[in-house]
Amino acid sequence: MRSKLHYFNPGHETAILQGSENYTPPTNVQRMIRELAYLPVWYADPEDFVFTEELISPRFFSLQPKELKPFATPISRKELEGKGNNLPQMEAAPWGVSPQSLHLFNKLKQNGNLDLAIPEWKDDYTWLTGRQTAAECLDKIRELMPEMAFPVAPKFCKKIREVEKYLILQRAPFVLKTPYSSSGRGLLWLPERKLTAKDRTWIEGALNKQGCVSIECALDKHLDFAMEFHSDGKGNVRYEGLSVFGAEKKGAYSGNVLGEQSHLESFFIEHFGDDTFQRLKEVVREAVRQIYGSIYSGYLGVDMLVYRKASDNSFAIHPCIEVNMRYTMGMVALRISQKYLAPHARGDMHITYQSKPGEAYEHHCFMKKAYPLEMKDGKIREGYVPLCPVTKETKYRAYMLIF
């Protein structure tokens, strides 16, 4: 078995849309990649490596409690290029596969003379990453589970007048989305049936950049959740687990719930029944298998939500808001819960951004003192754990708080 060489490259959907090996992420995404580069350590196996442009706080993992070790090894570009011949056989494992991430691995392989297996880029990945495929997945789920009254797929519009027509025919509020975006980015909320000048500018910009936008009726959200899967690219898809996450009112990701699967599933079983929930898992797995299973090899997450029906205020499920064809924060939370949490321990995993210099470090120091780490039988029972180094320059922070 080859060790994996992980690489955290969030926002890869935009890299796929551009299709260029030399894609440069926006400045804020570059900062996120740099400051959260160690995040894969928490889902990687101990024999794996995690690529980072340069090593930040080299002692960060050696200072973690000994019970949590061994960890995967963070490794810089300089080390990869210098130690190439002494490293084991490896396999490239980016957070999200894109022409840019595969180009980076090819350069590392060449410069470091590494024995590194790199997946091939497939043109189908561009289509599979877009929201049109998630809509196809929703149609497939509706077809496989007709007994559930799931919402219809969004409409894709190439012109503003198509958007306006939809507004007239349907009931407000609405949400518009660009086809290549994720984690709550690329969304426009429309509270009414009329477009403002600002709305028109946003839609025109989106149409110019991406060719179309999707529109659907916004739902009265109660809870965000996802089902995590692994596809082997040979027609087999395995259900990995459930993730429950927080998203702000307008869709931006704010954090994941940590805990045992039975705890995460309890809400769904209570409100929808165990049989229905188990059937939904199987139906979504089958839809993913039919659409992604024979093409894509890797992890993917299907984002869903529980909402209240306008007719009687009862709970209902939207089974496929989007499909993230990559590692997901839900997958990170799932692995942390499985590997590091004591039985019955619960908590949250957060990714935060603080724009003021030194503010993230201040919060980090306060939380370290306020929530000391407590272990039980080699697992975390409660306390604060930073998942990546935090310095006075840090703006993005990843951490878990167990209580």
C-alpha positions as CSV (number, residue, x, y, z in Angstrom):
1,M,0.0,0.0,0.0
2,R,1.3,3.4,-0.9
3,S,1.3,6.2,1.7
4,K,-0.8,9.2,0.7
5,L,0.6,12.7,0.1
6,H,-2.3,14.9,1.1
7,Y,-2.8,18.6,0.1
8,F,-5.4,21.0,1.3
9,N,-6.7,23.1,-1.7
10,P,-10.1,24.5,-0.8
11,G,-12.1,26.3,-3.5
12,H,-10.9,23.9,-6.1
13,E,-14.3,24.2,-7.9
14,T,-13.2,27.6,-9.3
15,A,-9.9,26.0,-10.4
16,I,-12.0,23.4,-12.3
17,L,-14.1,26.0,-13.9
18,Q,-11.0,27.9,-15.2
19,G,-9.5,24.6,-16.3
20,S,-5.9,26.0,-16.1
21,E,-3.0,24.2,-14.6
22,N,-1.6,27.7,-13.6
23,Y,-4.8,28.8,-11.8
24,T,-4.1,31.2,-8.9
25,P,-6.6,31.2,-6.1
26,P,-7.9,34.6,-4.7
27,T,-5.7,36.1,-1.9
28,N,-8.1,35.0,0.9
29,V,-8.1,31.4,-0.4
30,Q,-4.3,31.4,-0.7
31,R,-4.2,32.5,3.0
32,M,-6.6,29.7,4.0
33,I,-4.5,27.1,2.1
34,R,-1.4,28.3,3.9
35,E,-2.9,28.7,7.4
36,L,-5.0,25.5,7.4
37,A,-2.4,23.4,5.4
38,Y,-2.1,20.9,8.3
39,L,-5.9,20.1,8.4
40,P,-5.5,16.7,6.5
41,V,-3.3,15.4,9.4
42,W,-6.5,14.8,11.3
43,Y,-8.1,12.5,8.7
44,A,-4.9,11.0,7.3
45,D,-3.3,7.7,8.4
46,P,-0.1,7.9,10.5
47,E,2.1,6.6,7.6
48,D,0.8,9.4,5.3
49,F,2.4,12.8,4.5
50,V,0.8,16.2,4.3
51,F,2.2,18.8,1.9
52,T,2.7,22.4,2.9
53,E,4.6,25.0,1.0
54,E,6.7,25.7,4.2
55,L,6.6,24.2,7.7
56,I,4.8,26.5,10.1
57,S,5.4,25.8,13.8
58,P,7.3,22.5,13.3
59,R,6.7,21.5,16.9
60,F,2.9,21.8,16.7
61,F,2.2,18.1,16.5
62,S,5.0,17.0,18.7
63,L,3.4,19.1,21.5
64,Q,0.0,17.4,21.1
65,P,-0.8,14.8,23.9
66,K,1.1,11.6,23.3
67,E,-2.2,9.6,23.3
68,L,-3.3,11.2,20.1
69,K,-0.1,10.2,18.3
70,P,1.2,9.0,15.8
71,F,0.1,11.6,13.3
72,A,0.8,11.9,9.6
73,T,4.0,13.8,8.7
74,P,3.8,17.4,7.5
75,I,6.4,17.9,4.8
76,S,7.4,21.0,2.9
77,R,8.3,21.6,-0.7
78,K,12.0,22.0,0.3
79,E,12.0,18.6,2.1
80,L,10.1,16.8,-0.7
81,E,12.6,18.1,-3.2
82,G,15.6,17.3,-1.0
83,K,14.6,13.9,0.4
84,G,12.9,12.4,-2.6
85,N,14.9,9.2,-2.9
86,N,14.5,8.4,0.8
87,L,10.7,8.7,0.8
88,P,8.3,5.7,0.5
89,Q,6.1,5.2,-2.5
90,M,3.3,7.7,-2.4
91,E,-0.1,8.5,-3.9
92,A,-1.3,12.1,-4.5
93,A,-4.4,12.9,-2.4
94,P,-5.6,16.5,-2.9
95,W,-8.6,17.8,-1.0
96,G,-10.2,18.3,-4.4
97,V,-8.9,17.1,-7.8
98,S,-8.3,19.9,-10.2
99,P,-5.9,20.5,-13.2
100,Q,-4.0,22.9,-10.9
101,S,-3.6,20.4,-8.0
102,L,-2.5,17.6,-10.3
103,H,0.0,20.0,-12.0
104,L,1.5,20.8,-8.5
105,F,1.9,17.1,-7.8
106,N,3.6,16.5,-11.2
107,K,6.0,19.4,-10.4
108,L,6.8,17.9,-7.0
109,K,7.3,14.5,-8.5
110,Q,9.7,15.8,-11.1
111,N,11.7,18.1,-8.9
112,G,12.0,15.7,-6.0
113,N,12.4,12.5,-8.1
114,L,9.5,11.0,-6.1
115,D,7.8,7.7,-6.6
116,L,4.4,9.4,-6.6
117,A,1.3,8.0,-8.3
118,I,-0.9,10.9,-9.6
119,P,-4.5,10.4,-10.7
120,E,-5.3,11.4,-14.3
121,W,-7.5,14.4,-15.0
122,K,-10.7,13.4,-16.7
123,D,-12.8,15.9,-18.7
124,D,-15.9,14.4,-17.0
125,Y,-14.8,15.8,-13.7
126,T,-15.7,19.3,-14.9
127,W,-19.3,18.3,-15.5
128,L,-19.5,16.2,-12.3
129,T,-18.3,19.1,-10.2
130,G,-21.1,21.5,-11.4
131,R,-24.5,22.0,-9.8
132,Q,-26.2,20.6,-13.0
133,T,-24.9,17.1,-11.9
134,A,-26.2,17.7,-8.4
135,A,-29.6,18.5,-9.9
136,E,-29.4,15.2,-11.9
137,C,-28.6,13.4,-8.7
138,L,-31.7,14.9,-7.1
139,D,-33.8,13.8,-10.0
140,K,-32.4,10.3,-9.6
141,I,-33.2,10.3,-5.8
142,R,-36.8,11.4,-6.5
143,E,-37.1,8.6,-9.1
144,L,-35.7,5.9,-6.7
145,M,-37.8,7.1,-3.7
146,P,-41.2,8.3,-5.1
147,E,-42.9,7.8,-1.8
148,M,-41.2,10.9,-0.4
149,A,-42.3,14.4,-1.6
150,F,-38.8,15.8,-2.2
151,P,-38.4,19.3,-3.7
152,V,-37.9,19.6,-7.5
153,A,-34.5,20.3,-9.0
154,P,-33.5,24.0,-9.6
155,K,-34.0,25.6,-13.0
156,F,-30.9,26.6,-14.9
157,C,-31.2,30.0,-16.7
158,K,-28.9,31.4,-19.4
159,K,-30.7,34.8,-19.6
160,I,-32.0,37.3,-17.0
161,R,-35.5,37.1,-18.6
162,E,-35.6,33.4,-17.8
163,V,-34.9,34.3,-14.1
164,E,-37.7,36.9,-14.2
165,K,-40.1,34.4,-15.7
166,Y,-39.3,31.9,-12.8
167,L,-39.9,34.7,-10.3
168,I,-43.4,35.4,-11.7
169,L,-44.4,31.7,-11.7
170,Q,-43.1,30.7,-8.2
171,R,-43.5,31.9,-4.7
172,A,-40.8,34.0,-2.9
173,P,-38.2,33.9,-1.4
174,F,-35.7,32.5,-3.9
175,V,-32.0,31.6,-4.1
176,L,-29.7,31.8,-7.1
177,K,-26.5,29.9,-7.4
178,T,-23.5,29.9,-9.7
179,P,-22.9,26.3,-11.1
180,Y,-19.2,26.2,-9.8
181,S,-19.1,27.3,-6.2
182,S,-19.4,25.7,-2.8
183,S,-19.5,26.2,1.0
184,G,-22.1,29.0,0.7
185,R,-20.2,31.0,-1.9
186,G,-21.7,32.1,-5.2
187,L,-25.2,32.5,-3.8
188,L,-27.7,35.3,-4.2
189,W,-30.8,35.5,-2.0
190,L,-34.0,37.1,-3.4
191,P,-36.6,37.9,-0.7
192,E,-39.1,39.2,-3.3
193,R,-40.2,38.6,-6.9
194,K,-38.6,41.8,-8.2
195,L,-34.9,42.2,-9.1
196,T,-33.0,45.2,-7.8
197,A,-30.3,46.9,-9.8
198,K,-27.8,45.2,-7.5
199,D,-29.4,41.8,-8.2
200,R,-29.2,42.4,-12.0
201,T,-25.5,43.2,-11.8
202,W,-24.8,40.0,-9.8
203,I,-26.8,37.9,-12.3
204,E,-25.1,39.5,-15.3
205,G,-21.7,39.0,-13.8
206,A,-22.5,35.3,-13.0
207,L,-23.8,34.7,-16.5
208,N,-20.7,36.3,-18.1
209,K,-18.4,34.2,-16.0
210,Q,-20.2,30.8,-15.8
211,G,-22.8,30.8,-18.6
212,C,-25.8,30.1,-16.4
213,V,-27.3,30.4,-12.9
214,S,-29.6,28.1,-11.1
215,I,-32.7,29.3,-9.3
216,E,-35.0,27.6,-6.8
217,C,-37.5,28.5,-4.1
218,A,-35.7,29.0,-0.8
219,L,-36.8,26.7,2.0
220,D,-37.4,27.4,5.7
221,K,-34.2,25.7,6.9
222,H,-34.1,23.9,10.3
223,L,-30.9,21.9,10.0
224,D,-28.0,21.3,7.6
225,F,-26.5,17.8,7.2
226,A,-24.7,15.7,4.7
227,M,-24.0,12.1,3.8
228,E,-20.4,11.2,3.2
229,F,-19.3,8.6,0.6
230,H,-16.3,7.0,-1.0
231,S,-16.3,6.0,-4.7
232,D,-13.7,3.6,-6.1
233,G,-14.2,4.7,-9.7
234,K,-15.1,1.1,-10.6
235,G,-18.8,1.3,-9.9
236,N,-18.7,0.8,-6.1
237,V,-19.7,3.5,-3.6
238,R,-19.4,3.1,0.1
239,Y,-21.4,5.1,2.7
240,E,-18.9,6.6,5.2
241,G,-21.2,8.3,7.6
242,L,-23.5,11.2,8.5
243,S,-22.3,14.8,9.2
244,V,-24.3,17.6,10.8
245,F,-23.0,21.1,10.2
246,G,-23.8,24.7,10.7
247,A,-24.3,27.2,8.0
248,E,-25.2,30.8,8.5
249,K,-28.6,32.1,7.3
250,K,-27.1,32.9,3.9
251,G,-25.3,29.5,3.4
252,A,-21.7,30.1,4.5
253,Y,-20.2,27.1,6.4
254,S,-19.6,27.7,10.1
255,G,-18.8,24.4,11.7
256,N,-19.5,20.7,12.2
257,V,-21.0,18.7,15.1
258,L,-18.6,16.1,16.6
259,G,-19.9,12.9,18.2
260,E,-20.9,9.3,17.6
261,Q,-23.0,8.4,14.6
262,S,-25.9,7.3,16.9
263,H,-26.0,10.8,18.4
264,L,-26.0,12.5,15.0
265,E,-28.7,10.2,13.6
266,S,-31.0,10.5,16.6
267,F,-32.8,13.6,15.3
268,F,-33.5,12.0,12.0
269,I,-34.7,8.7,13.4
270,E,-37.0,10.5,15.9
271,H,-38.6,12.7,13.2
272,F,-38.6,10.5,10.1
273,G,-38.3,6.9,11.5
274,D,-35.4,4.5,11.3
275,D,-36.7,2.7,8.2
276,T,-37.2,5.9,6.2
277,F,-33.7,7.2,7.2
278,Q,-31.9,3.9,6.3
279,R,-33.8,3.8,3.0
280,L,-32.7,7.4,2.3
281,K,-29.1,6.4,2.9
282,E,-29.3,3.5,0.5
283,V,-31.2,5.6,-2.2
284,V,-28.6,8.4,-2.1
285,R,-25.8,5.9,-2.2
286,E,-27.3,4.3,-5.3
287,A,-27.9,7.7,-7.0
288,V,-24.3,8.6,-6.3
289,R,-23.1,5.2,-7.6
290,Q,-25.0,5.6,-10.9
291,I,-23.7,9.1,-11.6
292,Y,-20.2,9.2,-10.0
293,G,-19.3,5.6,-9.2
294,S,-17.7,4.5,-12.5
295,I,-15.9,7.8,-13.2
296,Y,-14.6,9.3,-10.0
297,S,-12.3,7.8,-7.4
298,G,-12.3,9.5,-4.0
299,Y,-14.5,11.0,-1.3
300,L,-17.6,13.0,-1.9
301,G,-20.3,14.6,0.3
302,V,-24.0,15.1,-0.5
303,D,-25.3,18.2,1.3
304,M,-28.9,18.0,2.4
305,L,-31.2,19.9,4.7
306,V,-34.2,19.5,7.0
307,Y,-36.8,22.3,6.4
308,R,-40.3,23.1,7.6
309,K,-43.1,22.8,5.1
310,A,-45.0,26.0,4.5
311,S,-48.3,24.0,4.4
312,D,-48.3,22.5,7.9
313,N,-44.9,23.5,9.5
314,S,-43.9,19.8,9.7
315,F,-40.3,18.7,9.0
316,A,-39.2,17.5,5.5
317,I,-35.9,16.6,3.9
318,H,-34.2,18.1,0.8
319,P,-31.9,15.1,-0.1
320,C,-29.4,16.8,-2.5
321,I,-28.7,20.5,-2.2
322,E,-25.2,20.0,-3.7
323,V,-22.6,17.3,-4.2
324,N,-19.1,18.1,-3.2
325,M,-16.7,15.9,-5.2
326,R,-13.8,16.2,-2.8
327,Y,-12.9,15.7,0.8
328,T,-15.3,17.7,3.0
329,M,-15.3,19.3,6.4
330,G,-18.0,16.7,7.2
331,M,-15.4,14.0,6.4
332,V,-12.8,15.7,8.7
333,A,-15.4,15.8,11.5
334,L,-16.3,12.2,10.9
335,R,-12.7,11.0,11.2
336,I,-12.0,13.1,14.2
337,S,-15.1,11.7,16.0
338,Q,-14.0,8.1,15.1
339,K,-10.3,8.5,15.9
340,Y,-9.9,10.9,18.8
341,L,-13.2,11.3,20.8
342,A,-14.0,9.4,24.0
343,P,-17.2,7.4,24.0
344,H,-20.2,9.8,24.4
345,A,-18.0,12.9,24.0
346,R,-19.6,15.6,21.9
347,G,-18.6,18.9,20.6
348,D,-18.0,21.1,17.6
349,M,-15.4,21.6,15.0
350,H,-15.1,25.2,13.7
351,I,-13.3,27.1,10.9
352,T,-13.2,30.8,11.7
353,Y,-11.8,33.9,10.1
354,Q,-10.8,37.0,12.1
355,S,-9.6,40.0,10.0
356,K,-7.9,42.0,12.8
357,P,-4.2,41.1,13.2
358,G,-3.6,39.2,16.5
359,E,-7.4,38.6,17.2
360,A,-7.3,34.9,16.2
361,Y,-4.3,34.4,18.4
362,E,-6.0,36.2,21.3
363,H,-9.1,33.9,21.0
364,H,-6.8,30.9,20.8
365,C,-4.9,31.8,24.0
366,F,-8.2,32.5,25.8
367,M,-9.8,29.2,24.8
368,K,-6.7,27.2,25.7
369,K,-6.9,28.6,29.2
370,A,-10.7,28.4,29.5
371,Y,-11.2,24.9,28.2
372,P,-8.2,22.7,29.3
373,L,-7.9,19.4,27.6
374,E,-9.0,16.3,29.5
375,M,-8.3,12.8,28.3
376,K,-9.9,9.5,29.1
377,D,-8.4,6.1,28.1
378,G,-6.3,7.8,25.5
379,K,-9.2,9.8,23.9
380,I,-10.4,13.4,24.2
381,R,-13.2,13.7,26.8
382,E,-13.4,17.5,26.9
383,G,-11.5,20.7,26.1
384,Y,-10.1,22.9,23.3
385,V,-7.9,21.5,20.6
386,P,-6.4,23.7,17.8
387,L,-6.3,21.6,14.6
388,C,-3.7,23.9,12.9
389,P,-1.0,26.2,14.4
390,V,-2.1,29.6,15.5
391,T,0.4,32.5,15.5
392,K,0.0,36.3,16.0
393,E,-0.3,36.6,12.2
394,T,-3.0,33.9,11.8
395,K,-6.5,34.9,10.5
396,Y,-8.0,31.5,9.7
397,R,-8.3,29.1,12.6
398,A,-9.5,25.5,12.7
399,Y,-10.3,24.0,16.1
400,M,-12.5,21.6,18.0
401,L,-14.2,22.2,21.3
402,I,-15.4,19.1,23.2
403,F,-17.8,19.3,26.1
